[in-house]
Amino acid sequence: MEEIKFQLRRKNGKLEVVILGEVMELYQASRILTGTTGEDFDGVFTPLYSAIAFKYGNKRKVFEFGEEKVFDLDSPIEIIANIVALRILEVRQWVDKIKGEEAVEVSINGKNINICQINKGG
């Protein structure tokens, strides 16, 4: 997955994420940064929860991030950013694995159709 930079800030007690100069809804930023197509709450930006579900296509996984990857909105912004980055990495690895499992090569030669698995994720 390509590198995407973002700015995380706290404004009036709430998190705000800026990607490419645009303030994003937290769930939208989570999808952009993780490559997912759905999530519980605000995705990787959800405070106070250690278990958050994400979707990619028709697949769904509940991530048990553990207490070391939980933050509250009163945490220092540097701590929140570090925890969010760790969550992003974990979810992106899952999405990348799925993408590898779903890649197929199709060749059509006359009436014969061959489909073979490629880039199978590990």
Buried (B, 14 or more C-beta within 10 A) or exposed (E): EEEEEBEBEBEEEEBBBBBEEEEBEBBBBBBBBBBBBBBBBBBBBBBEBEEBBBBBEEBBBEBEBEEEBBBEEEBEEEEBBBBBBBBBEBBBEBBBBBBBBBEEEEEEEEEEEEEEEEEEBE
